[in-house]
Every structure is written in structure tokens, then in C-alpha cells.
Amino acid sequence: MNSTVETHEVVNQSPPLSGINLFTSDPALAALVEGIPNAVIDQLVTHGQVWGTPETFELGRIANASPPVLKPFDPNGARIDVVEFHPAWHALMRRSIAAGVHSSTWDATDAESSVRSLARAARLFMTVQAEAGHLGPISATNAAVAALAHAPDLAGQWLPKIRSRQYDSAARPMQDKKGVTLGVALAEKQAGSDLAATTTRAEDAGDGSWRITGHKWFVSAPMSDAFVILARTRDGLSCFLMPRFLPGGRRNAIRLMRLKDKLGNRSNATAEIEIDGATGFLIGEIGRGLAAIQDMVTLTRLDCTVGSAGLIRIAVAEAVHHARHREAFGEVLLEQPLMNRVLADMALDAVAAAALAFRLAESYDRASNDPAEAAFARLMTPAAKYWIGKIAPALIAEAMECLGGNGYVEESRLPRLYREAPVNAIWEGPGNIMCLEVMRVMRKSSEPLEAVLATIEDALGGTAKSTLNVLRAAAAVALADEGSARVLTEQLAMTVAAASLRRRFPSVIADAFVETRLGKPWRSTYGMLDSRFDATAFINYICPAV
């Protein structure tokens, strides 16, 4: 007896959001880099095309569905401490390194030389939308070069391989590789963000090297070719470069104990390690390890800020795309008032986050020639990381709701984005640490706050007076009562975001952000725009149909 299986046509489902150019489909991003040289814009267009292809998005999915595996021993029982990655991971690394995302801050030339931080931020912003986990070693490599600046001899040995655009995953000494990546090993079990509580020790070997013994609790990208590490010497906490292999091919005395089972960022490996007399090389002055890593930490925080903004962007784009193609109750979702307002409200935060992140990147490019910009960067790096990192999980959860059940299953991109969202708020200092950093900067000098207030006044004009008074009052309260520092930090971030919107976008967008965010009670949900604002116009401007 024959049976017939009836097949049903699938209707009223949104098509996948892929096969897009992540640069040309994002008017906000184009506005944020407006004015940089055309040659750089052309490179960003190419980058957006490569990272928006279905193939690249699929690599991101596979890399997260096939997490790395620790292989501590070879078949004969010899210790090898290798982490095996899926080929999709290596393909993503190859693309990012070919594009220079790991080092262009340090070797940009010609047209990009004066906008290197801004141009790299744009590449990072697009790359994270396709896959975030592999950017751990990419970001760490870029940031670690700032530490190497304190050790010119080491920098001379390592920089040519760091600057290489060839990805080389082989486990062998740096001298035998086409290109290298760097990792960071700072946190310990008992210390966390309190680096002064580090117990790992280093002893002078008498031959220009040091012997390091101890442990590290979180080591992202343990397959990196060397690690920037803090260890305690007789003269205090010091910074070292600890290679994974020594010249001649001998493995350094670094043992991978286990890989962390993390909430998100599953494509990347994070390990606990034990160090048993490993060879390291001093970076900077003995006893001044925190000073040696200061710029490295700052650059990582910038990447966290840009990365969170990129995750927000792709989540909103997914939600809008779905709402344009899905009908419910006889009408396209996008045209229904409640959904329309929710998406517009989300889009406002998305563009404000990007505007703040890119304004911060601009300040890095200008800092060497403009003391006010350097002061702005010192105060706004922790403030921007705090606010954008905080809004990302809530906004991505709202985007997931816009897709309903489809957004909750793993075939969708939203669960991965949601799991990933908290990491940038935690990495290199969670929220309270960022607020303490804001307070540290303000206690050291009044210049950073004045630089930030001048930026706000310049952008907001006549409407800024009451806002500046509120910020000055909040700063005074926070200096007297450290427990209120979150209030100040959030107000600083949101006000500079509004000022950044005013610089780059139609005034109605900045006006809507100011009206609904500044001076208002705390909001726990989206959809709070009223009918005075053209929600559809906001959505179409920020997320045009693709």
C-alpha cells in the first residue's frame, strides 16, 4: 500500500539576513566614518562585503557549534597542551588577520595613518556581527603591542611577526612562523580584577630571562604564541612576555589544566593554566607591571565598547528584517504601532551606542596631538564600556522577542548574540570596576571631566547648560559618595552619546534620544517613544531594507 506524504509550502517566514554588505547596508556606520580618506572607505566596503556573505556567517555558526577541545597529551602520553579548533575557526582567524584587525592600529600607513583607530573600529564593528569569539585573540594581539612598547628589544623581535597578514596556527617557536598572535594572562583565582593581589612569582634567571611560577585563572586564546603576564618580583608586581615555545622548539613550562565551559564566546578557548618555572622576559621596569599594561588594558576596553555596539547593531538589523517580512493579524509586523515603536526605540540605542563607540575611537586618533582629546579618552573609555556593555543584553533579548519562538532556537542568530552579550561588560573590568576607573580619573585631575563637558557643550549648544549642571552635580556627589558612581557613569555615557549623535546625524535623531533618555526616569523596556516621533522613519534610516 502506497502512502503519500503531503508537503506544505512554507509561507510567512522571513528569509535569512545574509548576503549583505555590512558597510553599505548600514547608513549609520557610513555617517560615523564620513570624511575619512576615500581609499579607506573603499577598503571598508570590501570588508563589509566579505564579512556579510552567507559563507562567513555560516563559518561563525559552525565555529560556535563545534567548540575547541583540549588535548593535554599525545597518543604516547607526552605532554603537548594543544587546543584543537574546528577549521571554521581557522578560516575566521585567517580572514581577520588578512584584514589587519589584529594589528592595523600599529602599522597603518598612507591614507589610514591619521585615522587608524577609527578605521580599525569600523572593521571590528562589522566583523563582530558575523562572529565574535575569534576576536578574543585578535583583540588581545592588538592591545598587547601597547605593552611591548615598554620593551623595545622584545618589540623588535616580535613586531614583524605580529604585523604579518598571514595566519599561522602551527605550534612551534615564533622564529619559525609566518605570523603570530598574543594572549593575556592576568587574572588569578584569588584576585580577579584586583591585580595587586597577584601571587604568581618571577625570579631573575641571571641570563636576561626570568623564571615564572604560579597560576592564571582566565587565559583567553591559550594557543597564542606568547602571553603578557603579571608576576610578583622582590621589587613588586612586574610585567613579562611568556612565550609558548622557546627557541629550538622546547615547550615552555605552561600547563593547560582545563578549558572553561562558558556561557557564550564558545568558539574561543579560555583556559586555566599552571606555570612551573616558565621562561619569561621583562616588559618595562621591575615593580611597575601595572604601568606597563595600562595602555594594553585601555585598548582592550575600547574593543569591548566597539564589539558591544556591533552586537547590538546586528541584533536590531535581524529584528527589523524579520518585522519587514512577517505578517500577523493581517498586517506586516513593521507597520503595527507597538512593534513599530519598539523597533524604533531599539534603533535609537543602537545608533547611539555606535556613535559613542566611534567618537571614542576618534579620540584615540587625536590624543597624541590634542591634550583635550587624550583627557576625553581617559574618562570616556570606562564610561562608554560601562553603558554600552550594560544595554547590550537587554536590547538583544528584546530583539529575540521580536522574532518570537524563531528567535529562541539555535537556528536563529539571536541566541548566540544573547549569550555573547555579557562578556564585553565583564572582560577587562566589570561594571563596578569601570565606575571606579571613572572615579580614579576624576580624582587625579579635573581636566578629563572638563574636556568631556566641553565636547557636550560644543555639540548640544544652547540646550547644554542644564545638562552640564546636572553632570557637574552628579560628579560632585560621586566624588563624595563612591556608591553613587554608577549614576554619574551612565549619565556621562548617555550625554556624550547624545552629543555624538548631534555631530553626525539628523537633529531629529539626537532630539529623540535626548527627549527619551536624558533627564527621564530609568526605563526597563523598549517601546517608550510617543507619537511625536516618526518611528518608521527612524527604522528605515538606521536599518534600510536590504
HUHU-V5355 format. One record per residue. RES is the residue in one letter. PSI is psi in whole degrees, 0 to 359 (999 if undefined). BURIAL is b if it has 9 or more other ideal C-beta (glycine too) atoms within 8 Angstrom, else e. D_CENTER is the distance of its C-alpha to the mean C-alpha in whole Angstrom. Layout:
res:RES psi:PSI burial:BURIAL d_center:D_CENTER
res:RES psi:PSI burial:BURIAL d_center:D_CENTER
This chain:
res:M psi:126 burial:e d_center:60
res:N psi:141 burial:e d_center:58
res:S psi:147 burial:e d_center:55
res:T psi:127 burial:e d_center:53
res:V psi:118 burial:e d_center:49
res:E psi:131 burial:e d_center:48
res:T psi:141 burial:e d_center:45
res:H psi:136 burial:e d_center:43
res:E psi:135 burial:e d_center:41
res:V psi:122 burial:e d_center:38
res:V psi:164 burial:e d_center:37
res:N psi:38 burial:e d_center:35
res:Q psi:139 burial:e d_center:32
res:S psi:140 burial:b d_center:29
res:P psi:160 burial:e d_center:28
res:P psi:143 burial:e d_center:25
res:L psi:90 burial:b d_center:22
res:S psi:175 burial:e d_center:22
res:G psi:35 burial:e d_center:24
res:I psi:158 burial:e d_center:22
res:N psi:115 burial:b d_center:21
res:L psi:349 burial:b d_center:17
res:F psi:305 burial:b d_center:18
res:T psi:340 burial:e d_center:21
res:S psi:3 burial:b d_center:21
res:D psi:88 burial:b d_center:19
res:P psi:327 burial:e d_center:21
res:A psi:317 burial:b d_center:18
res:L psi:317 burial:b d_center:16
res:A psi:320 burial:b d_center:19
res:A psi:325 burial:b d_center:20
res:L psi:341 burial:b d_center:17
res:V psi:13 burial:b d_center:18
res:E psi:136 burial:e d_center:22
res:G psi:346 burial:e d_center:24
res:I psi:160 burial:b d_center:22
res:P psi:144 burial:e d_center:24
res:N psi:327 burial:e d_center:26
res:A psi:325 burial:b d_center:25
res:V psi:320 burial:b d_center:21
res:I psi:317 burial:b d_center:21
res:D psi:320 burial:e d_center:23
res:Q psi:322 burial:b d_center:21
res:L psi:324 burial:b d_center:18
res:V psi:315 burial:b d_center:21
res:T psi:318 burial:e d_center:21
res:H psi:316 burial:b d_center:18
res:G psi:326 burial:b d_center:17
res:Q psi:316 burial:b d_center:21
res:V psi:316 burial:b d_center:20
res:W psi:351 burial:b d_center:16
res:G psi:4 burial:b d_center:18
res:T psi:153 burial:b d_center:21
res:P psi:323 burial:e d_center:23
res:E psi:316 burial:e d_center:23
res:T psi:317 burial:b d_center:19
res:F psi:323 burial:b d_center:18
res:E psi:323 burial:e d_center:21
res:L psi:320 burial:b d_center:19
res:G psi:319 burial:b d_center:16
res:R psi:313 burial:b d_center:19
res:I psi:318 burial:b d_center:21
res:A psi:328 burial:b d_center:18
res:N psi:335 burial:b d_center:18
res:A psi:347 burial:e d_center:21
res:S psi:74 burial:e d_center:22
res:P psi:160 burial:e d_center:20
res:P psi:156 burial:b d_center:21
res:V psi:133 burial:e d_center:24
res:L psi:128 burial:b d_center:25
res:K psi:90 burial:b d_center:29
res:P psi:334 burial:b d_center:30
res:F psi:154 burial:e d_center:33
res:D psi:176 burial:e d_center:35
res:P psi:338 burial:e d_center:38
res:N psi:3 burial:e d_center:40
res:G psi:3 burial:e d_center:39
res:A psi:141 burial:e d_center:37
res:R psi:126 burial:e d_center:34
res:I psi:333 burial:b d_center:31
res:D psi:62 burial:b d_center:28
res:V psi:141 burial:b d_center:26
res:V psi:122 burial:b d_center:23
res:E psi:131 burial:e d_center:24
res:F psi:153 burial:b d_center:22
res:H psi:149 burial:b d_center:23
res:P psi:334 burial:e d_center:23
res:A psi:322 burial:b d_center:21
res:W psi:312 burial:b d_center:18
res:H psi:325 burial:b d_center:20
res:A psi:320 burial:b d_center:20
res:L psi:317 burial:b d_center:16
res:M psi:318 burial:b d_center:16
res:R psi:318 burial:b d_center:19
res:R psi:315 burial:b d_center:17
res:S psi:320 burial:b d_center:14
res:I psi:323 burial:b d_center:16
res:A psi:328 burial:b d_center:19
res:A psi:355 burial:b d_center:17
res:G psi:15 burial:b d_center:16
res:V psi:337 burial:b d_center:12
res:H psi:349 burial:b d_center:13
res:S psi:2 burial:b d_center:15
res:S psi:342 burial:b d_center:16
res:T psi:332 burial:b d_center:15
res:W psi:348 burial:b d_center:18
res:D psi:14 burial:e d_center:20
res:A psi:137 burial:b d_center:20
res:T psi:175 burial:e d_center:24
res:D psi:236 burial:e d_center:26
res:A psi:330 burial:e d_center:25
res:E psi:352 burial:b d_center:21
res:S psi:328 burial:e d_center:22
res:S psi:353 burial:e d_center:22
res:V psi:31 burial:b d_center:19
res:R psi:320 burial:b d_center:16
res:S psi:320 burial:b d_center:13
res:L psi:315 burial:b d_center:14
res:A psi:318 burial:b d_center:15
res:R psi:322 burial:b d_center:12
res:A psi:320 burial:b d_center:9
res:A psi:319 burial:b d_center:12
res:R psi:316 burial:b d_center:11
res:L psi:317 burial:b d_center:8
res:F psi:319 burial:b d_center:8
res:M psi:319 burial:b d_center:11
res:T psi:317 burial:b d_center:10
res:V psi:337 burial:b d_center:8
res:Q psi:333 burial:b d_center:11
res:A psi:319 burial:b d_center:13
res:E psi:127 burial:b d_center:12
res:A psi:326 burial:b d_center:8
res:G psi:318 burial:b d_center:10
res:H psi:347 burial:b d_center:11
res:L psi:353 burial:b d_center:8
res:G psi:300 burial:b d_center:9
res:P psi:331 burial:b d_center:12
res:I psi:312 burial:b d_center:10
res:S psi:317 burial:b d_center:8
res:A psi:321 burial:b d_center:11
res:T psi:312 burial:b d_center:13
res:N psi:315 burial:b d_center:12
res:A psi:322 burial:b d_center:12
res:A psi:336 burial:b d_center:15
res:V psi:328 burial:b d_center:17
res:A psi:326 burial:b d_center:17
res:A psi:319 burial:b d_center:19
res:L psi:338 burial:b d_center:21
res:A psi:339 burial:b d_center:22
res:H psi:1 burial:b d_center:24
res:A psi:80 burial:b d_center:26
res:P psi:322 burial:e d_center:28
res:D psi:315 burial:e d_center:30
res:L psi:317 burial:b d_center:27
res:A psi:320 burial:b d_center:25
res:G psi:327 burial:e d_center:28
res:Q psi:320 burial:e d_center:28
res:W psi:329 burial:b d_center:24
res:L psi:319 burial:b d_center:23
res:P psi:323 burial:e d_center:25
res:K psi:327 burial:b d_center:23
res:I psi:319 burial:b d_center:20
res:R psi:350 burial:b d_center:20
res:S psi:145 burial:b d_center:22
res:R psi:18 burial:e d_center:21
res:Q psi:125 burial:e d_center:23
res:Y psi:129 burial:b d_center:21
res:D psi:106 burial:b d_center:23
res:S psi:2 burial:e d_center:23
res:A psi:144 burial:e d_center:26
res:A psi:92 burial:e d_center:27
res:R psi:170 burial:e d_center:29
res:P psi:151 burial:b d_center:29
res:M psi:321 burial:b d_center:27
res:Q psi:338 burial:e d_center:30
res:D psi:10 burial:e d_center:31
res:K psi:157 burial:b d_center:27
res:K psi:332 burial:e d_center:26
res:G psi:157 burial:b d_center:23
res:V psi:162 burial:b d_center:21
res:T psi:158 burial:b d_center:17
res:L psi:148 burial:b d_center:17
res:G psi:177 burial:b d_center:15
res:V psi:133 burial:b d_center:15
res:A psi:94 burial:b d_center:18
res:L psi:308 burial:b d_center:18
res:A psi:144 burial:e d_center:19
res:E psi:166 burial:b d_center:22
res:K psi:313 burial:e d_center:24
res:Q psi:356 burial:e d_center:26
res:A psi:309 burial:b d_center:23
res:G psi:234 burial:e d_center:20
res:S psi:345 burial:e d_center:18
res:D psi:80 burial:e d_center:22
res:L psi:339 burial:b d_center:21
res:A psi:344 burial:e d_center:25
res:A psi:11 burial:e d_center:26
res:T psi:136 burial:b d_center:25
res:T psi:345 burial:b d_center:29
res:T psi:137 burial:b d_center:28
res:R psi:153 burial:b d_center:30
res:A psi:135 burial:b d_center:31
res:E psi:138 burial:e d_center:35
res:D psi:123 burial:e d_center:36
res:A psi:352 burial:b d_center:37
res:G psi:1 burial:e d_center:39
res:D psi:21 burial:e d_center:39
res:G psi:354 burial:e d_center:35
res:S psi:173 burial:e d_center:33
res:W psi:153 burial:b d_center:32
res:R psi:120 burial:b d_center:33
res:I psi:133 burial:b d_center:30
res:T psi:132 burial:b d_center:31
res:G psi:213 burial:b d_center:29
res:H psi:162 burial:b d_center:26
res:K psi:136 burial:b d_center:22
res:W psi:325 burial:b d_center:21
res:F psi:110 burial:b d_center:17
res:V psi:102 burial:b d_center:17
res:S psi:142 burial:b d_center:14
res:A psi:63 burial:b d_center:15
res:P psi:352 burial:b d_center:19
res:M psi:7 burial:b d_center:20
res:S psi:159 burial:b d_center:19
res:D psi:342 burial:b d_center:21
res:A psi:162 burial:b d_center:21
res:F psi:137 burial:b d_center:19
res:V psi:124 burial:b d_center:19
res:I psi:147 burial:b d_center:21
res:L psi:139 burial:b d_center:23
res:A psi:154 burial:b d_center:26
res:R psi:129 burial:b d_center:29
res:T psi:179 burial:b d_center:32
res:R psi:335 burial:e d_center:35
res:D psi:7 burial:e d_center:34
res:G psi:183 burial:b d_center:31
res:L psi:127 burial:b d_center:27
res:S psi:163 burial:b d_center:26
res:C psi:141 burial:b d_center:24
res:F psi:156 burial:b d_center:24
res:L psi:122 burial:b d_center:23
res:M psi:102 burial:b d_center:24
res:P psi:154 burial:b d_center:25
res:R psi:328 burial:b d_center:25
res:F psi:147 burial:b d_center:28
res:L psi:158 burial:b d_center:31
res:P psi:138 burial:e d_center:33
res:G psi:348 burial:e d_center:36
res:G psi:357 burial:e d_center:34
res:R psi:135 burial:e d_center:34
res:R psi:137 burial:b d_center:31
res:N psi:161 burial:b d_center:30
res:A psi:65 burial:b d_center:31
res:I psi:122 burial:b d_center:27
res:R psi:130 burial:b d_center:28
res:L psi:115 burial:b d_center:25
res:M psi:317 burial:e d_center:27
res:R psi:163 burial:e d_center:25
res:L psi:142 burial:b d_center:22
res:K psi:139 burial:e d_center:20
res:D psi:95 burial:e d_center:20
res:K psi:159 burial:e d_center:17
res:L psi:307 burial:e d_center:17
res:G psi:199 burial:b d_center:14
res:N psi:42 burial:b d_center:12
res:R psi:340 burial:b d_center:15
res:S psi:332 burial:b d_center:15
res:N psi:147 burial:b d_center:14
res:A psi:138 burial:b d_center:17
res:T psi:128 burial:b d_center:16
res:A psi:157 burial:b d_center:20
res:E psi:136 burial:b d_center:22
res:I psi:152 burial:b d_center:24
res:E psi:142 burial:b d_center:27
res:I psi:122 burial:b d_center:28
res:D psi:79 burial:e d_center:32
res:G psi:34 burial:e d_center:33
res:A psi:151 burial:b d_center:30
res:T psi:132 burial:b d_center:31
res:G psi:164 burial:b d_center:28
res:F psi:133 burial:b d_center:28
res:L psi:136 burial:b d_center:28
res:I psi:121 burial:b d_center:25
res:G psi:200 burial:b d_center:26
res:E psi:147 burial:e d_center:29
res:I psi:134 burial:e d_center:31
res:G psi:0 burial:b d_center:30
res:R psi:45 burial:b d_center:27
res:G psi:322 burial:b d_center:24
res:L psi:323 burial:b d_center:22
res:A psi:323 burial:b d_center:22
res:A psi:330 burial:b d_center:21
res:I psi:359 burial:b d_center:18
res:Q psi:310 burial:e d_center:17
res:D psi:325 burial:b d_center:16
res:M psi:314 burial:b d_center:14
res:V psi:319 burial:b d_center:12
res:T psi:316 burial:b d_center:12
res:L psi:323 burial:b d_center:10
res:T psi:321 burial:b d_center:7
res:R psi:323 burial:b d_center:7
res:L psi:316 burial:b d_center:7
res:D psi:322 burial:b d_center:4
res:C psi:320 burial:b d_center:3
res:T psi:310 burial:b d_center:5
res:V psi:319 burial:b d_center:5
res:G psi:316 burial:b d_center:3
res:S psi:319 burial:b d_center:6
res:A psi:323 burial:b d_center:8
res:G psi:319 burial:b d_center:8
res:L psi:318 burial:b d_center:9
res:I psi:316 burial:b d_center:11
res:R psi:310 burial:b d_center:13
res:I psi:329 burial:b d_center:14
res:A psi:316 burial:b d_center:15
res:V psi:319 burial:b d_center:17
res:A psi:320 burial:b d_center:18
res:E psi:314 burial:b d_center:20
res:A psi:316 burial:b d_center:21
res:V psi:317 burial:b d_center:23
res:H psi:314 burial:b d_center:24
res:H psi:315 burial:b d_center:26
res:A psi:335 burial:b d_center:28
res:R psi:335 burial:b d_center:29
res:H psi:352 burial:b d_center:31
res:R psi:134 burial:b d_center:32
res:E psi:146 burial:e d_center:35
res:A psi:137 burial:e d_center:36
res:F psi:36 burial:e d_center:39
res:G psi:11 burial:e d_center:40
res:E psi:148 burial:e d_center:38
res:V psi:136 burial:b d_center:34
res:L psi:318 burial:b d_center:32
res:L psi:332 burial:b d_center:30
res:E psi:358 burial:e d_center:33
res:Q psi:133 burial:b d_center:34
res:P psi:314 burial:e d_center:34
res:L psi:313 burial:e d_center:31
res:M psi:321 burial:b d_center:29
res:N psi:313 burial:b d_center:29
res:R psi:320 burial:b d_center:28
res:V psi:312 burial:b d_center:25
res:L psi:320 burial:b d_center:24
res:A psi:319 burial:b d_center:24
res:D psi:318 burial:b d_center:23
res:M psi:318 burial:b d_center:20
res:A psi:325 burial:b d_center:19
res:L psi:313 burial:b d_center:20
res:D psi:324 burial:b d_center:17
res:A psi:313 burial:b d_center:15
res:V psi:328 burial:b d_center:16
res:A psi:319 burial:b d_center:16
res:A psi:315 burial:b d_center:12
res:A psi:318 burial:b d_center:12
res:A psi:318 burial:b d_center:15
res:L psi:315 burial:b d_center:13
res:A psi:318 burial:b d_center:10
res:F psi:329 burial:b d_center:12
res:R psi:322 burial:b d_center:15
res:L psi:316 burial:b d_center:13
res:A psi:320 burial:b d_center:12
res:E psi:319 burial:b d_center:16
res:S psi:329 burial:b d_center:17
res:Y psi:321 burial:b d_center:15
res:D psi:330 burial:b d_center:18
res:R psi:348 burial:b d_center:21
res:A psi:323 burial:b d_center:20
res:S psi:335 burial:e d_center:23
res:N psi:357 burial:e d_center:26
res:D psi:104 burial:e d_center:25
res:P psi:327 burial:e d_center:25
res:A psi:322 burial:b d_center:24
res:E psi:324 burial:b d_center:21
res:A psi:320 burial:b d_center:20
res:A psi:319 burial:b d_center:21
res:F psi:314 burial:b d_center:19
res:A psi:321 burial:b d_center:16
res:R psi:319 burial:b d_center:17
res:L psi:321 burial:b d_center:18
res:M psi:344 burial:b d_center:15
res:T psi:306 burial:b d_center:12
res:P psi:326 burial:b d_center:13
res:A psi:317 burial:b d_center:14
res:A psi:317 burial:b d_center:12
res:K psi:318 burial:b d_center:9
res:Y psi:305 burial:b d_center:12
res:W psi:313 burial:b d_center:13
res:I psi:321 burial:b d_center:10
res:G psi:327 burial:b d_center:9
res:K psi:322 burial:b d_center:13
res:I psi:341 burial:b d_center:14
res:A psi:309 burial:b d_center:12
res:P psi:317 burial:b d_center:14
res:A psi:319 burial:b d_center:17
res:L psi:319 burial:b d_center:16
res:I psi:325 burial:b d_center:16
res:A psi:321 burial:b d_center:19
res:E psi:321 burial:b d_center:21
res:A psi:321 burial:b d_center:20
res:M psi:319 burial:b d_center:21
res:E psi:324 burial:e d_center:24
res:C psi:329 burial:b d_center:25
res:L psi:349 burial:b d_center:25
res:G psi:218 burial:e d_center:27
res:G psi:326 burial:e d_center:28
res:N psi:329 burial:b d_center:27
res:G psi:348 burial:b d_center:23
res:Y psi:349 burial:b d_center:24
res:V psi:156 burial:e d_center:25
res:E psi:342 burial:e d_center:23
res:E psi:335 burial:e d_center:24
res:S psi:159 burial:b d_center:22
res:R psi:341 burial:b d_center:18
res:L psi:319 burial:b d_center:18
res:P psi:320 burial:b d_center:18
res:R psi:319 burial:b d_center:15
res:L psi:319 burial:b d_center:13
res:Y psi:317 burial:b d_center:14
res:R psi:326 burial:b d_center:14
res:E psi:329 burial:b d_center:11
res:A psi:319 burial:b d_center:10
res:P psi:340 burial:b d_center:11
res:V psi:323 burial:b d_center:9
res:N psi:337 burial:b d_center:6
res:A psi:339 burial:b d_center:9
res:I psi:319 burial:e d_center:11
res:W psi:134 burial:e d_center:9
res:E psi:41 burial:e d_center:10
res:G psi:110 burial:b d_center:13
res:P psi:185 burial:e d_center:13
res:G psi:313 burial:b d_center:15
res:N psi:324 burial:e d_center:18
res:I psi:321 burial:b d_center:17
res:M psi:320 burial:b d_center:15
res:C psi:320 burial:b d_center:18
res:L psi:325 burial:b d_center:20
res:E psi:320 burial:b d_center:18
res:V psi:314 burial:b d_center:19
res:M psi:320 burial:b d_center:23
res:R psi:315 burial:e d_center:23
res:V psi:317 burial:b d_center:22
res:M psi:324 burial:b d_center:24
res:R psi:329 burial:e d_center:27
res:K psi:324 burial:e d_center:27
res:S psi:148 burial:e d_center:28
res:S psi:348 burial:e d_center:28
res:E psi:315 burial:b d_center:27
res:P psi:315 burial:b d_center:23
res:L psi:319 burial:b d_center:24
res:E psi:322 burial:b d_center:27
res:A psi:319 burial:b d_center:25
res:V psi:316 burial:b d_center:22
res:L psi:324 burial:b d_center:26
res:A psi:321 burial:b d_center:27
res:T psi:317 burial:b d_center:24
res:I psi:314 burial:b d_center:24
res:E psi:320 burial:b d_center:28
res:D psi:322 burial:e d_center:28
res:A psi:320 burial:b d_center:26
res:L psi:345 burial:b d_center:28
res:G psi:225 burial:e d_center:31
res:G psi:338 burial:e d_center:34
res:T psi:357 burial:e d_center:32
res:A psi:342 burial:b d_center:30
res:K psi:309 burial:e d_center:33
res:S psi:325 burial:e d_center:33
res:T psi:317 burial:b d_center:29
res:L psi:321 burial:b d_center:29
res:N psi:319 burial:e d_center:32
res:V psi:317 burial:b d_center:30
res:L psi:320 burial:b d_center:27
res:R psi:319 burial:b d_center:29
res:A psi:318 burial:e d_center:31
res:A psi:323 burial:b d_center:28
res:A psi:318 burial:b d_center:27
res:A psi:318 burial:e d_center:31
res:V psi:314 burial:b d_center:30
res:A psi:323 burial:b d_center:27
res:L psi:330 burial:b d_center:29
res:A psi:334 burial:e d_center:32
res:D psi:93 burial:e d_center:30
res:E psi:333 burial:e d_center:27
res:G psi:344 burial:e d_center:27
res:S psi:10 burial:b d_center:26
res:A psi:333 burial:b d_center:23
res:R psi:324 burial:b d_center:21
res:V psi:311 burial:b d_center:23
res:L psi:313 burial:b d_center:23
res:T psi:315 burial:b d_center:19
res:E psi:319 burial:b d_center:19
res:Q psi:319 burial:b d_center:21
res:L psi:311 burial:b d_center:20
res:A psi:313 burial:b d_center:16
res:M psi:325 burial:b d_center:18
res:T psi:319 burial:b d_center:21
res:V psi:326 burial:b d_center:19
res:A psi:316 burial:b d_center:17
res:A psi:317 burial:b d_center:21
res:A psi:322 burial:b d_center:22
res:S psi:323 burial:b d_center:19
res:L psi:318 burial:b d_center:21
res:R psi:328 burial:b d_center:24
res:R psi:325 burial:b d_center:23
res:R psi:347 burial:b d_center:22
res:F psi:165 burial:b d_center:23
res:P psi:142 burial:e d_center:27
res:S psi:332 burial:e d_center:28
res:V psi:330 burial:e d_center:29
res:I psi:313 burial:b d_center:25
res:A psi:320 burial:b d_center:24
res:D psi:318 burial:e d_center:28
res:A psi:321 burial:b d_center:27
res:F psi:315 burial:b d_center:23
res:V psi:314 burial:b d_center:26
res:E psi:322 burial:e d_center:28
res:T psi:347 burial:b d_center:26
res:R psi:319 burial:b d_center:24
res:L psi:133 burial:b d_center:25
res:G psi:15 burial:e d_center:28
res:K psi:160 burial:e d_center:28
res:P psi:156 burial:e d_center:29
res:W psi:135 burial:e d_center:25
res:R psi:136 burial:b d_center:25
res:S psi:356 burial:e d_center:24
res:T psi:171 burial:e d_center:24
res:Y psi:164 burial:b d_center:24
res:G psi:23 burial:e d_center:27
res:M psi:6 burial:b d_center:28
res:L psi:146 burial:b d_center:29
res:D psi:182 burial:e d_center:32
res:S psi:352 burial:e d_center:35
res:R psi:335 burial:e d_center:35
res:F psi:141 burial:b d_center:31
res:D psi:91 burial:e d_center:31
res:A psi:318 burial:b d_center:29
res:T psi:320 burial:b d_center:30
res:A psi:320 burial:e d_center:29
res:F psi:312 burial:b d_center:26
res:I psi:312 burial:b d_center:25
res:N psi:330 burial:b d_center:26
res:Y psi:315 burial:b d_center:25
res:I psi:325 burial:b d_center:21
res:C psi:77 burial:b d_center:22
res:P psi:157 burial:e d_center:25
res:A psi:140 burial:e d_center:26
res:V psi:999 burial:e d_center:26
